[in-house]
Amino acid sequence: MTDFRATHRRTIVVIFGPKNFDDMDRDDPIRACYQHCALRWVMGERMTTQSLRGRFHLPEHKTAIASQIIAAAIEAKVVKLDDKAGGSRK
């Protein structure tokens, strides 16, 4: 995971090592969701709760957690719903 910080005269890039989902702080899952979404977009794919669960190594019964992370990322305005998907939140 990385974090980009633009200051007046420089850009700082912080590279984080791997971290288990349970060890993440409040902002880490939102940042990881943004990065996952951006990577999927570059690959010509869409982010889904299933793909996000895979990134966090969450079992299928924790789909609600992935949905909550996506909702938090949307609320933080770091990702947005795909207009082409219509009313579906997939």
HTML snippet that shows the backbone in 3Dmol.js (N, CA, C, O; Angstrom):
<script src="https://3Dmol.org/build/3Dmol-min.js"></script>
<div id="view" style="width:600px;height:400px;position:relative"></div>
<script>
const pdb = `
ATOM      1  N   MET A   1       0.840  -1.161   0.000  1.00  0.00           N
ATOM      2  CA  MET A   1       0.000   0.000   0.000  1.00  0.00           C
ATOM      3  C   MET A   1       0.893   1.236   0.000  1.00  0.00           C
ATOM      4  O   MET A   1       1.970   1.231   0.597  1.00  0.00           O
ATOM      5  N   THR A   2       0.450   2.273  -0.660  1.00  0.00           N
ATOM      6  CA  THR A   2       1.210   3.514  -0.713  1.00  0.00           C
ATOM      7  C   THR A   2       0.312   4.682  -0.358  1.00  0.00           C
ATOM      8  O   THR A   2      -0.914   4.590  -0.422  1.00  0.00           O
ATOM      9  N   ASP A   3       0.939   5.772   0.013  1.00  0.00           N
ATOM     10  CA  ASP A   3       0.230   7.008   0.317  1.00  0.00           C
ATOM     11  C   ASP A   3       0.999   8.144  -0.340  1.00  0.00           C
ATOM     12  O   ASP A   3       2.207   8.274  -0.146  1.00  0.00           O
ATOM     13  N   PHE A   4       0.307   8.960  -1.112  1.00  0.00           N
ATOM     14  CA  PHE A   4       0.931  10.081  -1.799  1.00  0.00           C
ATOM     15  C   PHE A   4       0.533  11.374  -1.090  1.00  0.00           C
ATOM     16  O   PHE A   4      -0.650  11.619  -0.854  1.00  0.00           O
ATOM     17  N   ARG A   5       1.517  12.192  -0.755  1.00  0.00           N
ATOM     18  CA  ARG A   5       1.263  13.452  -0.055  1.00  0.00           C
ATOM     19  C   ARG A   5       1.924  14.582  -0.826  1.00  0.00           C
ATOM     20  O   ARG A   5       3.150  14.650  -0.909  1.00  0.00           O
ATOM     21  N   ALA A   6       1.114  15.466  -1.387  1.00  0.00           N
ATOM     22  CA  ALA A   6       1.631  16.599  -2.149  1.00  0.00           C
ATOM     23  C   ALA A   6       1.746  17.792  -1.210  1.00  0.00           C
ATOM     24  O   ALA A   6       0.766  18.204  -0.588  1.00  0.00           O
ATOM     25  N   THR A   7       2.943  18.337  -1.116  1.00  0.00           N
ATOM     26  CA  THR A   7       3.177  19.533  -0.316  1.00  0.00           C
ATOM     27  C   THR A   7       3.515  20.684  -1.262  1.00  0.00           C
ATOM     28  O   THR A   7       3.475  20.527  -2.483  1.00  0.00           O
ATOM     29  N   HIS A   8       3.839  21.809  -0.705  1.00  0.00           N
ATOM     30  CA  HIS A   8       4.096  22.997  -1.503  1.00  0.00           C
ATOM     31  C   HIS A   8       5.244  22.805  -2.497  1.00  0.00           C
ATOM     32  O   HIS A   8       5.137  23.223  -3.649  1.00  0.00           O
ATOM     33  N   ARG A   9       6.320  22.186  -2.069  1.00  0.00           N
ATOM     34  CA  ARG A   9       7.502  22.064  -2.929  1.00  0.00           C
ATOM     35  C   ARG A   9       7.877  20.629  -3.303  1.00  0.00           C
ATOM     36  O   ARG A   9       8.840  20.422  -4.040  1.00  0.00           O
ATOM     37  N   ARG A  10       7.150  19.655  -2.818  1.00  0.00           N
ATOM     38  CA  ARG A  10       7.525  18.273  -3.100  1.00  0.00           C
ATOM     39  C   ARG A  10       6.335  17.344  -2.967  1.00  0.00           C
ATOM     40  O   ARG A  10       5.297  17.702  -2.411  1.00  0.00           O
ATOM     41  N   THR A  11       6.512  16.157  -3.484  1.00  0.00           N
ATOM     42  CA  THR A  11       5.546  15.087  -3.300  1.00  0.00           C
ATOM     43  C   THR A  11       6.232  13.986  -2.515  1.00  0.00           C
ATOM     44  O   THR A  11       7.335  13.561  -2.860  1.00  0.00           O
ATOM     45  N   ILE A  12       5.591  13.536  -1.477  1.00  0.00           N
ATOM     46  CA  ILE A  12       6.143  12.486  -0.632  1.00  0.00           C
ATOM     47  C   ILE A  12       5.342  11.215  -0.882  1.00  0.00           C
ATOM     48  O   ILE A  12       4.112  11.239  -0.870  1.00  0.00           O
ATOM     49  N   VAL A  13       6.035  10.112  -1.107  1.00  0.00           N
ATOM     50  CA  VAL A  13       5.398   8.822  -1.298  1.00  0.00           C
ATOM     51  C   VAL A  13       5.800   7.937  -0.130  1.00  0.00           C
ATOM     52  O   VAL A  13       6.986   7.723   0.122  1.00  0.00           O
ATOM     53  N   VAL A  14       4.798   7.423   0.580  1.00  0.00           N
ATOM     54  CA  VAL A  14       5.035   6.513   1.697  1.00  0.00           C
ATOM     55  C   VAL A  14       4.602   5.129   1.246  1.00  0.00           C
ATOM     56  O   VAL A  14       3.450   4.934   0.859  1.00  0.00           O
ATOM     57  N   ILE A  15       5.509   4.175   1.291  1.00  0.00           N
ATOM     58  CA  ILE A  15       5.211   2.806   0.887  1.00  0.00           C
ATOM     59  C   ILE A  15       5.093   1.951   2.146  1.00  0.00           C
ATOM     60  O   ILE A  15       6.030   1.845   2.936  1.00  0.00           O
ATOM     61  N   PHE A  16       3.926   1.351   2.311  1.00  0.00           N
ATOM     62  CA  PHE A  16       3.654   0.512   3.475  1.00  0.00           C
ATOM     63  C   PHE A  16       3.905  -0.947   3.114  1.00  0.00           C
ATOM     64  O   PHE A  16       3.673  -1.358   1.977  1.00  0.00           O
ATOM     65  N   GLY A  17       4.372  -1.717   4.066  1.00  0.00           N
ATOM     66  CA  GLY A  17       4.538  -3.149   3.860  1.00  0.00           C
ATOM     67  C   GLY A  17       3.210  -3.863   3.999  1.00  0.00           C
ATOM     68  O   GLY A  17       2.213  -3.252   4.384  1.00  0.00           O
ATOM     69  N   PRO A  18       3.187  -5.146   3.689  1.00  0.00           N
ATOM     70  CA  PRO A  18       1.945  -5.918   3.813  1.00  0.00           C
ATOM     71  C   PRO A  18       1.412  -5.867   5.240  1.00  0.00           C
ATOM     72  O   PRO A  18       2.176  -5.850   6.205  1.00  0.00           O
ATOM     73  N   LYS A  19       0.092  -5.842   5.353  1.00  0.00           N
ATOM     74  CA  LYS A  19      -0.543  -5.772   6.661  1.00  0.00           C
ATOM     75  C   LYS A  19      -1.818  -6.609   6.625  1.00  0.00           C
ATOM     76  O   LYS A  19      -2.595  -6.517   5.675  1.00  0.00           O
ATOM     77  N   ASN A  20      -2.033  -7.415   7.642  1.00  0.00           N
ATOM     78  CA  ASN A  20      -3.265  -8.192   7.737  1.00  0.00           C
ATOM     79  C   ASN A  20      -4.449  -7.251   7.929  1.00  0.00           C
ATOM     80  O   ASN A  20      -4.309  -6.182   8.523  1.00  0.00           O
ATOM     81  N   PHE A  21      -5.604  -7.649   7.429  1.00  0.00           N
ATOM     82  CA  PHE A  21      -6.791  -6.808   7.530  1.00  0.00           C
ATOM     83  C   PHE A  21      -7.086  -6.444   8.990  1.00  0.00           C
ATOM     84  O   PHE A  21      -7.437  -5.303   9.287  1.00  0.00           O
ATOM     85  N   ASP A  22      -6.946  -7.397   9.881  1.00  0.00           N
ATOM     86  CA  ASP A  22      -7.245  -7.146  11.303  1.00  0.00           C
ATOM     87  C   ASP A  22      -6.281  -6.161  11.948  1.00  0.00           C
ATOM     88  O   ASP A  22      -6.590  -5.592  12.995  1.00  0.00           O
ATOM     89  N   ASP A  23      -5.110  -5.951  11.335  1.00  0.00           N
ATOM     90  CA  ASP A  23      -4.115  -5.034  11.889  1.00  0.00           C
ATOM     91  C   ASP A  23      -4.215  -3.622  11.311  1.00  0.00           C
ATOM     92  O   ASP A  23      -3.468  -2.731  11.718  1.00  0.00           O
ATOM     93  N   MET A  24      -5.139  -3.412  10.358  1.00  0.00           N
ATOM     94  CA  MET A  24      -5.261  -2.105   9.713  1.00  0.00           C
ATOM     95  C   MET A  24      -5.968  -1.108  10.635  1.00  0.00           C
ATOM     96  O   MET A  24      -6.847  -1.471  11.416  1.00  0.00           O
ATOM     97  N   ASP A  25      -5.555   0.167  10.519  1.00  0.00           N
ATOM     98  CA  ASP A  25      -6.276   1.203  11.259  1.00  0.00           C
ATOM     99  C   ASP A  25      -7.485   1.634  10.439  1.00  0.00           C
ATOM    100  O   ASP A  25      -7.762   1.041   9.396  1.00  0.00           O
ATOM    101  N   ARG A  26      -8.194   2.630  10.880  1.00  0.00           N
ATOM    102  CA  ARG A  26      -9.462   3.044  10.267  1.00  0.00           C
ATOM    103  C   ARG A  26      -9.316   3.484   8.811  1.00  0.00           C
ATOM    104  O   ARG A  26     -10.192   3.188   7.999  1.00  0.00           O
ATOM    105  N   ASP A  27      -8.246   4.174   8.463  1.00  0.00           N
ATOM    106  CA  ASP A  27      -8.070   4.703   7.112  1.00  0.00           C
ATOM    107  C   ASP A  27      -7.443   3.718   6.135  1.00  0.00           C
ATOM    108  O   ASP A  27      -7.597   3.881   4.924  1.00  0.00           O
ATOM    109  N   ASP A  28      -6.749   2.713   6.623  1.00  0.00           N
ATOM    110  CA  ASP A  28      -6.052   1.767   5.749  1.00  0.00           C
ATOM    111  C   ASP A  28      -6.987   1.040   4.776  1.00  0.00           C
ATOM    112  O   ASP A  28      -6.666   0.956   3.590  1.00  0.00           O
ATOM    113  N   PRO A  29      -8.132   0.511   5.228  1.00  0.00           N
ATOM    114  CA  PRO A  29      -9.001  -0.195   4.269  1.00  0.00           C
ATOM    115  C   PRO A  29      -9.542   0.723   3.170  1.00  0.00           C
ATOM    116  O   PRO A  29      -9.704   0.287   2.030  1.00  0.00           O
ATOM    117  N   ILE A  30      -9.819   1.976   3.496  1.00  0.00           N
ATOM    118  CA  ILE A  30     -10.316   2.919   2.490  1.00  0.00           C
ATOM    119  C   ILE A  30      -9.231   3.200   1.462  1.00  0.00           C
ATOM    120  O   ILE A  30      -9.509   3.231   0.263  1.00  0.00           O
ATOM    121  N   ARG A  31      -8.007   3.405   1.910  1.00  0.00           N
ATOM    122  CA  ARG A  31      -6.886   3.640   1.003  1.00  0.00           C
ATOM    123  C   ARG A  31      -6.637   2.413   0.132  1.00  0.00           C
ATOM    124  O   ARG A  31      -6.399   2.539  -1.069  1.00  0.00           O
ATOM    125  N   ALA A  32      -6.692   1.236   0.731  1.00  0.00           N
ATOM    126  CA  ALA A  32      -6.490  -0.001  -0.026  1.00  0.00           C
ATOM    127  C   ALA A  32      -7.621  -0.217  -1.030  1.00  0.00           C
ATOM    128  O   ALA A  32      -7.388  -0.726  -2.126  1.00  0.00           O
ATOM    129  N   CYS A  33      -8.834   0.165  -0.665  1.00  0.00           N
ATOM    130  CA  CYS A  33      -9.977   0.057  -1.574  1.00  0.00           C
ATOM    131  C   CYS A  33      -9.765   0.955  -2.784  1.00  0.00           C
ATOM    132  O   CYS A  33      -9.991   0.533  -3.918  1.00  0.00           O
ATOM    133  N   TYR A  34      -9.334   2.187  -2.550  1.00  0.00           N
ATOM    134  CA  TYR A  34      -9.043   3.113  -3.653  1.00  0.00           C
ATOM    135  C   TYR A  34      -7.974   2.523  -4.573  1.00  0.00           C
ATOM    136  O   TYR A  34      -8.137   2.528  -5.793  1.00  0.00           O
ATOM    137  N   GLN A  35      -6.900   2.021  -4.004  1.00  0.00           N
ATOM    138  CA  GLN A  35      -5.809   1.482  -4.809  1.00  0.00           C
ATOM    139  C   GLN A  35      -6.252   0.237  -5.579  1.00  0.00           C
ATOM    140  O   GLN A  35      -5.865   0.043  -6.732  1.00  0.00           O
ATOM    141  N   HIS A  36      -7.055  -0.592  -4.942  1.00  0.00           N
ATOM    142  CA  HIS A  36      -7.574  -1.789  -5.603  1.00  0.00           C
ATOM    143  C   HIS A  36      -8.473  -1.386  -6.777  1.00  0.00           C
ATOM    144  O   HIS A  36      -8.383  -1.955  -7.865  1.00  0.00           O
ATOM    145  N   CYS A  37      -9.335  -0.403  -6.540  1.00  0.00           N
ATOM    146  CA  CYS A  37     -10.240   0.068  -7.577  1.00  0.00           C
ATOM    147  C   CYS A  37      -9.450   0.646  -8.752  1.00  0.00           C
ATOM    148  O   CYS A  37      -9.758   0.357  -9.908  1.00  0.00           O
ATOM    149  N   ALA A  38      -8.439   1.455  -8.462  1.00  0.00           N
ATOM    150  CA  ALA A  38      -7.620   2.059  -9.517  1.00  0.00           C
ATOM    151  C   ALA A  38      -6.878   0.978 -10.311  1.00  0.00           C
ATOM    152  O   ALA A  38      -6.805   1.055 -11.537  1.00  0.00           O
ATOM    153  N   LEU A  39      -6.338  -0.010  -9.632  1.00  0.00           N
ATOM    154  CA  LEU A  39      -5.628  -1.096 -10.312  1.00  0.00           C
ATOM    155  C   LEU A  39      -6.580  -1.877 -11.214  1.00  0.00           C
ATOM    156  O   LEU A  39      -6.234  -2.202 -12.350  1.00  0.00           O
ATOM    157  N   ARG A  40      -7.771  -2.178 -10.712  1.00  0.00           N
ATOM    158  CA  ARG A  40      -8.757  -2.895 -11.519  1.00  0.00           C
ATOM    159  C   ARG A  40      -9.132  -2.081 -12.756  1.00  0.00           C
ATOM    160  O   ARG A  40      -9.270  -2.632 -13.847  1.00  0.00           O
ATOM    161  N   TRP A  41      -9.295  -0.763 -12.582  1.00  0.00           N
ATOM    162  CA  TRP A  41      -9.653   0.109 -13.708  1.00  0.00           C
ATOM    163  C   TRP A  41      -8.551   0.093 -14.772  1.00  0.00           C
ATOM    164  O   TRP A  41      -8.834   0.003 -15.966  1.00  0.00           O
ATOM    165  N   VAL A  42      -7.300   0.181 -14.328  1.00  0.00           N
ATOM    166  CA  VAL A  42      -6.178   0.157 -15.269  1.00  0.00           C
ATOM    167  C   VAL A  42      -6.147  -1.168 -16.033  1.00  0.00           C
ATOM    168  O   VAL A  42      -5.763  -1.202 -17.202  1.00  0.00           O
ATOM    169  N   MET A  43      -6.546  -2.244 -15.382  1.00  0.00           N
ATOM    170  CA  MET A  43      -6.569  -3.562 -16.017  1.00  0.00           C
ATOM    171  C   MET A  43      -7.828  -3.768 -16.858  1.00  0.00           C
ATOM    172  O   MET A  43      -8.004  -4.833 -17.450  1.00  0.00           O
ATOM    173  N   GLY A  44      -8.712  -2.754 -16.920  1.00  0.00           N
ATOM    174  CA  GLY A  44      -9.936  -2.860 -17.706  1.00  0.00           C
ATOM    175  C   GLY A  44     -11.010  -3.677 -17.028  1.00  0.00           C
ATOM    176  O   GLY A  44     -11.895  -4.218 -17.692  1.00  0.00           O
ATOM    177  N   GLU A  45     -10.941  -3.774 -15.708  1.00  0.00           N
ATOM    178  CA  GLU A  45     -11.905  -4.560 -14.933  1.00  0.00           C
ATOM    179  C   GLU A  45     -12.594  -3.653 -13.925  1.00  0.00           C
ATOM    180  O   GLU A  45     -12.163  -2.523 -13.698  1.00  0.00           O
ATOM    181  N   ARG A  46     -13.655  -4.147 -13.327  1.00  0.00           N
ATOM    182  CA  ARG A  46     -14.370  -3.391 -12.299  1.00  0.00           C
ATOM    183  C   ARG A  46     -14.103  -3.989 -10.928  1.00  0.00           C
ATOM    184  O   ARG A  46     -13.932  -5.199 -10.784  1.00  0.00           O
ATOM    185  N   MET A  47     -14.072  -3.129  -9.930  1.00  0.00           N
ATOM    186  CA  MET A  47     -13.963  -3.604  -8.559  1.00  0.00           C
ATOM    187  C   MET A  47     -15.333  -4.117  -8.131  1.00  0.00           C
ATOM    188  O   MET A  47     -16.357  -3.507  -8.439  1.00  0.00           O
ATOM    189  N   THR A  48     -15.345  -5.215  -7.435  1.00  0.00           N
ATOM    190  CA  THR A  48     -16.563  -5.769  -6.857  1.00  0.00           C
ATOM    191  C   THR A  48     -16.287  -6.101  -5.404  1.00  0.00           C
ATOM    192  O   THR A  48     -15.140  -6.083  -4.959  1.00  0.00           O
ATOM    193  N   THR A  49     -17.345  -6.402  -4.670  1.00  0.00           N
ATOM    194  CA  THR A  49     -17.126  -6.834  -3.280  1.00  0.00           C
ATOM    195  C   THR A  49     -16.291  -8.110  -3.264  1.00  0.00           C
ATOM    196  O   THR A  49     -15.464  -8.313  -2.375  1.00  0.00           O
ATOM    197  N   GLN A  50     -16.518  -8.966  -4.255  1.00  0.00           N
ATOM    198  CA  GLN A  50     -15.751 -10.211  -4.326  1.00  0.00           C
ATOM    199  C   GLN A  50     -14.271  -9.938  -4.565  1.00  0.00           C
ATOM    200  O   GLN A  50     -13.417 -10.550  -3.924  1.00  0.00           O
ATOM    201  N   SER A  51     -13.959  -9.019  -5.488  1.00  0.00           N
ATOM    202  CA  SER A  51     -12.543  -8.740  -5.759  1.00  0.00           C
ATOM    203  C   SER A  51     -11.892  -8.056  -4.558  1.00  0.00           C
ATOM    204  O   SER A  51     -10.722  -8.298  -4.264  1.00  0.00           O
ATOM    205  N   LEU A  52     -12.646  -7.204  -3.867  1.00  0.00           N
ATOM    206  CA  LEU A  52     -12.093  -6.540  -2.675  1.00  0.00           C
ATOM    207  C   LEU A  52     -11.895  -7.541  -1.540  1.00  0.00           C
ATOM    208  O   LEU A  52     -10.907  -7.465  -0.808  1.00  0.00           O
ATOM    209  N   ARG A  53     -12.825  -8.472  -1.393  1.00  0.00           N
ATOM    210  CA  ARG A  53     -12.639  -9.534  -0.388  1.00  0.00           C
ATOM    211  C   ARG A  53     -11.370 -10.311  -0.682  1.00  0.00           C
ATOM    212  O   ARG A  53     -10.625 -10.665   0.231  1.00  0.00           O
ATOM    213  N   GLY A  54     -11.125 -10.574  -1.960  1.00  0.00           N
ATOM    214  CA  GLY A  54      -9.910 -11.290  -2.344  1.00  0.00           C
ATOM    215  C   GLY A  54      -8.659 -10.518  -1.978  1.00  0.00           C
ATOM    216  O   GLY A  54      -7.675 -11.101  -1.523  1.00  0.00           O
ATOM    217  N   ARG A  55      -8.691  -9.207  -2.174  1.00  0.00           N
ATOM    218  CA  ARG A  55      -7.525  -8.383  -1.829  1.00  0.00           C
ATOM    219  C   ARG A  55      -7.224  -8.457  -0.337  1.00  0.00           C
ATOM    220  O   ARG A  55      -6.064  -8.522   0.070  1.00  0.00           O
ATOM    221  N   PHE A  56      -8.293  -8.447   0.480  1.00  0.00           N
ATOM    222  CA  PHE A  56      -8.116  -8.479   1.940  1.00  0.00           C
ATOM    223  C   PHE A  56      -8.067  -9.893   2.506  1.00  0.00           C
ATOM    224  O   PHE A  56      -7.919 -10.075   3.714  1.00  0.00           O
ATOM    225  N   HIS A  57      -8.192 -10.896   1.637  1.00  0.00           N
ATOM    226  CA  HIS A  57      -8.209 -12.299   2.071  1.00  0.00           C
ATOM    227  C   HIS A  57      -9.326 -12.556   3.073  1.00  0.00           C
ATOM    228  O   HIS A  57      -9.131 -13.240   4.077  1.00  0.00           O
ATOM    229  N   LEU A  58     -10.510 -11.993   2.784  1.00  0.00           N
ATOM    230  CA  LEU A  58     -11.669 -12.184   3.654  1.00  0.00           C
ATOM    231  C   LEU A  58     -12.498 -13.353   3.143  1.00  0.00           C
ATOM    232  O   LEU A  58     -12.669 -13.507   1.933  1.00  0.00           O
ATOM    233  N   PRO A  59     -13.020 -14.186   4.055  1.00  0.00           N
ATOM    234  CA  PRO A  59     -13.865 -15.303   3.612  1.00  0.00           C
ATOM    235  C   PRO A  59     -15.204 -14.794   3.066  1.00  0.00           C
ATOM    236  O   PRO A  59     -15.578 -13.643   3.288  1.00  0.00           O
ATOM    237  N   GLU A  60     -15.913 -15.662   2.355  1.00  0.00           N
ATOM    238  CA  GLU A  60     -17.160 -15.276   1.697  1.00  0.00           C
ATOM    239  C   GLU A  60     -18.206 -14.764   2.673  1.00  0.00           C
ATOM    240  O   GLU A  60     -18.997 -13.890   2.319  1.00  0.00           O
ATOM    241  N   HIS A  61     -18.229 -15.288   3.895  1.00  0.00           N
ATOM    242  CA  HIS A  61     -19.256 -14.849   4.845  1.00  0.00           C
ATOM    243  C   HIS A  61     -18.991 -13.422   5.369  1.00  0.00           C
ATOM    244  O   HIS A  61     -19.792 -12.892   6.139  1.00  0.00           O
ATOM    245  N   LYS A  62     -17.887 -12.809   4.961  1.00  0.00           N
ATOM    246  CA  LYS A  62     -17.590 -11.426   5.374  1.00  0.00           C
ATOM    247  C   LYS A  62     -17.787 -10.434   4.223  1.00  0.00           C
ATOM    248  O   LYS A  62     -17.110  -9.409   4.150  1.00  0.00           O
ATOM    249  N   THR A  63     -18.726 -10.757   3.324  1.00  0.00           N
ATOM    250  CA  THR A  63     -19.030  -9.876   2.196  1.00  0.00           C
ATOM    251  C   THR A  63     -19.506  -8.514   2.686  1.00  0.00           C
ATOM    252  O   THR A  63     -19.215  -7.493   2.062  1.00  0.00           O
ATOM    253  N   ALA A  64     -20.239  -8.492   3.804  1.00  0.00           N
ATOM    254  CA  ALA A  64     -20.762  -7.229   4.334  1.00  0.00           C
ATOM    255  C   ALA A  64     -19.623  -6.267   4.685  1.00  0.00           C
ATOM    256  O   ALA A  64     -19.770  -5.056   4.520  1.00  0.00           O
ATOM    257  N   ILE A  65     -18.503  -6.784   5.162  1.00  0.00           N
ATOM    258  CA  ILE A  65     -17.362  -5.925   5.501  1.00  0.00           C
ATOM    259  C   ILE A  65     -16.821  -5.264   4.241  1.00  0.00           C
ATOM    260  O   ILE A  65     -16.519  -4.071   4.248  1.00  0.00           O
ATOM    261  N   ALA A  66     -16.695  -6.026   3.162  1.00  0.00           N
ATOM    262  CA  ALA A  66     -16.223  -5.450   1.903  1.00  0.00           C
ATOM    263  C   ALA A  66     -17.195  -4.377   1.418  1.00  0.00           C
ATOM    264  O   ALA A  66     -16.767  -3.328   0.938  1.00  0.00           O
ATOM    265  N   SER A  67     -18.492  -4.629   1.537  1.00  0.00           N
ATOM    266  CA  SER A  67     -19.494  -3.630   1.139  1.00  0.00           C
ATOM    267  C   SER A  67     -19.377  -2.368   1.974  1.00  0.00           C
ATOM    268  O   SER A  67     -19.512  -1.264   1.447  1.00  0.00           O
ATOM    269  N   GLN A  68     -19.129  -2.515   3.265  1.00  0.00           N
ATOM    270  CA  GLN A  68     -18.975  -1.353   4.149  1.00  0.00           C
ATOM    271  C   GLN A  68     -17.735  -0.543   3.780  1.00  0.00           C
ATOM    272  O   GLN A  68     -17.761   0.687   3.825  1.00  0.00           O
ATOM    273  N   ILE A  69     -16.667  -1.217   3.420  1.00  0.00           N
ATOM    274  CA  ILE A  69     -15.436  -0.520   3.020  1.00  0.00           C
ATOM    275  C   ILE A  69     -15.680   0.256   1.731  1.00  0.00           C
ATOM    276  O   ILE A  69     -15.253   1.404   1.608  1.00  0.00           O
ATOM    277  N   ILE A  70     -16.359  -0.360   0.775  1.00  0.00           N
ATOM    278  CA  ILE A  70     -16.664   0.331  -0.481  1.00  0.00           C
ATOM    279  C   ILE A  70     -17.548   1.546  -0.202  1.00  0.00           C
ATOM    280  O   ILE A  70     -17.322   2.619  -0.762  1.00  0.00           O
ATOM    281  N   ALA A  71     -18.552   1.382   0.659  1.00  0.00           N
ATOM    282  CA  ALA A  71     -19.433   2.507   1.003  1.00  0.00           C
ATOM    283  C   ALA A  71     -18.641   3.630   1.671  1.00  0.00           C
ATOM    284  O   ALA A  71     -18.880   4.805   1.393  1.00  0.00           O
ATOM    285  N   ALA A  72     -17.712   3.284   2.539  1.00  0.00           N
ATOM    286  CA  ALA A  72     -16.874   4.298   3.203  1.00  0.00           C
ATOM    287  C   ALA A  72     -15.974   5.002   2.194  1.00  0.00           C
ATOM    288  O   ALA A  72     -15.745   6.206   2.304  1.00  0.00           O
ATOM    289  N   ALA A  73     -15.461   4.259   1.207  1.00  0.00           N
ATOM    290  CA  ALA A  73     -14.612   4.860   0.168  1.00  0.00           C
ATOM    291  C   ALA A  73     -15.433   5.794  -0.720  1.00  0.00           C
ATOM    292  O   ALA A  73     -14.937   6.837  -1.147  1.00  0.00           O
ATOM    293  N   ILE A  74     -16.673   5.429  -0.999  1.00  0.00           N
ATOM    294  CA  ILE A  74     -17.563   6.305  -1.767  1.00  0.00           C
ATOM    295  C   ILE A  74     -17.856   7.566  -0.967  1.00  0.00           C
ATOM    296  O   ILE A  74     -17.817   8.673  -1.505  1.00  0.00           O
ATOM    297  N   GLU A  75     -18.149   7.399   0.314  1.00  0.00           N
ATOM    298  CA  GLU A  75     -18.426   8.545   1.190  1.00  0.00           C
ATOM    299  C   GLU A  75     -17.211   9.470   1.293  1.00  0.00           C
ATOM    300  O   GLU A  75     -17.363  10.690   1.355  1.00  0.00           O
ATOM    301  N   ALA A  76     -16.010   8.893   1.313  1.00  0.00           N
ATOM    302  CA  ALA A  76     -14.776   9.679   1.376  1.00  0.00           C
ATOM    303  C   ALA A  76     -14.426  10.295   0.024  1.00  0.00           C
ATOM    304  O   ALA A  76     -13.465  11.055  -0.093  1.00  0.00           O
ATOM    305  N   LYS A  77     -15.225   9.955  -1.003  1.00  0.00           N
ATOM    306  CA  LYS A  77     -15.049  10.479  -2.363  1.00  0.00           C
ATOM    307  C   LYS A  77     -13.714  10.078  -2.993  1.00  0.00           C
ATOM    308  O   LYS A  77     -13.135  10.834  -3.773  1.00  0.00           O
ATOM    309  N   VAL A  78     -13.233   8.882  -2.649  1.00  0.00           N
ATOM    310  CA  VAL A  78     -12.018   8.379  -3.296  1.00  0.00           C
ATOM    311  C   VAL A  78     -12.352   7.396  -4.410  1.00  0.00           C
ATOM    312  O   VAL A  78     -11.518   7.136  -5.277  1.00  0.00           O
ATOM    313  N   VAL A  79     -13.571   6.846  -4.393  1.00  0.00           N
ATOM    314  CA  VAL A  79     -14.084   6.028  -5.491  1.00  0.00           C
ATOM    315  C   VAL A  79     -15.516   6.466  -5.753  1.00  0.00           C
ATOM    316  O   VAL A  79     -16.148   7.107  -4.914  1.00  0.00           O
ATOM    317  N   LYS A  80     -16.016   6.110  -6.928  1.00  0.00           N
ATOM    318  CA  LYS A  80     -17.413   6.414  -7.238  1.00  0.00           C
ATOM    319  C   LYS A  80     -18.030   5.233  -7.949  1.00  0.00           C
ATOM    320  O   LYS A  80     -17.332   4.381  -8.498  1.00  0.00           O
ATOM    321  N   LEU A  81     -19.356   5.194  -7.930  1.00  0.00           N
ATOM    322  CA  LEU A  81     -20.067   4.125  -8.605  1.00  0.00           C
ATOM    323  C   LEU A  81     -19.913   4.271 -10.109  1.00  0.00           C
ATOM    324  O   LEU A  81     -19.787   5.382 -10.624  1.00  0.00           O
ATOM    325  N   ASP A  82     -19.925   3.151 -10.804  1.00  0.00           N
ATOM    326  CA  ASP A  82     -19.827   3.149 -12.262  1.00  0.00           C
ATOM    327  C   ASP A  82     -21.169   3.559 -12.838  1.00  0.00           C
ATOM    328  O   ASP A  82     -22.168   2.869 -12.633  1.00  0.00           O
ATOM    329  N   ASP A  83     -21.207   4.672 -13.554  1.00  0.00           N
ATOM    330  CA  ASP A  83     -22.438   5.167 -14.166  1.00  0.00           C
ATOM    331  C   ASP A  83     -23.029   4.161 -15.157  1.00  0.00           C
ATOM    332  O   ASP A  83     -24.246   4.122 -15.337  1.00  0.00           O
ATOM    333  N   LYS A  84     -22.194   3.354 -15.795  1.00  0.00           N
ATOM    334  CA  LYS A  84     -22.641   2.378 -16.788  1.00  0.00           C
ATOM    335  C   LYS A  84     -23.392   1.213 -16.150  1.00  0.00           C
ATOM    336  O   LYS A  84     -24.118   0.493 -16.835  1.00  0.00           O
ATOM    337  N   ALA A  85     -23.223   1.025 -14.850  1.00  0.00           N
ATOM    338  CA  ALA A  85     -23.849  -0.105 -14.172  1.00  0.00           C
ATOM    339  C   ALA A  85     -25.302   0.179 -13.818  1.00  0.00           C
ATOM    340  O   ALA A  85     -25.988  -0.694 -13.287  1.00  0.00           O
ATOM    341  N   GLY A  86     -25.783   1.396 -14.105  1.00  0.00           N
ATOM    342  CA  GLY A  86     -27.169   1.745 -13.790  1.00  0.00           C
ATOM    343  C   GLY A  86     -27.370   1.829 -12.291  1.00  0.00           C
ATOM    344  O   GLY A  86     -26.535   2.394 -11.583  1.00  0.00           O
ATOM    345  N   GLY A  87     -28.449   1.283 -11.805  1.00  0.00           N
ATOM    346  CA  GLY A  87     -28.765   1.347 -10.381  1.00  0.00           C
ATOM    347  C   GLY A  87     -28.039   0.294  -9.559  1.00  0.00           C
ATOM    348  O   GLY A  87     -28.095   0.317  -8.330  1.00  0.00           O
ATOM    349  N   SER A  88     -27.356  -0.632 -10.232  1.00  0.00           N
ATOM    350  CA  SER A  88     -26.661  -1.686  -9.514  1.00  0.00           C
ATOM    351  C   SER A  88     -25.450  -1.127  -8.778  1.00  0.00           C
ATOM    352  O   SER A  88     -24.740  -0.268  -9.299  1.00  0.00           O
ATOM    353  N   ARG A  89     -25.220  -1.620  -7.565  1.00  0.00           N
ATOM    354  CA  ARG A  89     -24.047  -1.202  -6.800  1.00  0.00           C
ATOM    355  C   ARG A  89     -22.878  -2.142  -7.039  1.00  0.00           C
ATOM    356  O   ARG A  89     -21.851  -2.029  -6.369  1.00  0.00           O
ATOM    357  N   LYS A  90     -23.015  -3.081  -7.994  1.00  0.00           N
ATOM    358  CA  LYS A  90     -21.914  -3.998  -8.322  1.00  0.00           C
ATOM    359  C   LYS A  90     -20.796  -3.269  -8.996  1.00  0.00           C
ATOM    360  O   LYS A  90     -19.784  -3.877  -9.346  1.00  0.00           O
TER     361      LYS A  90
END
`;
const viewer = $3Dmol.createViewer("view");
viewer.addModel(pdb, "pdb");
viewer.setStyle({}, {cartoon: {color: "spectrum"}});
viewer.zoomTo();
viewer.render();
</script>
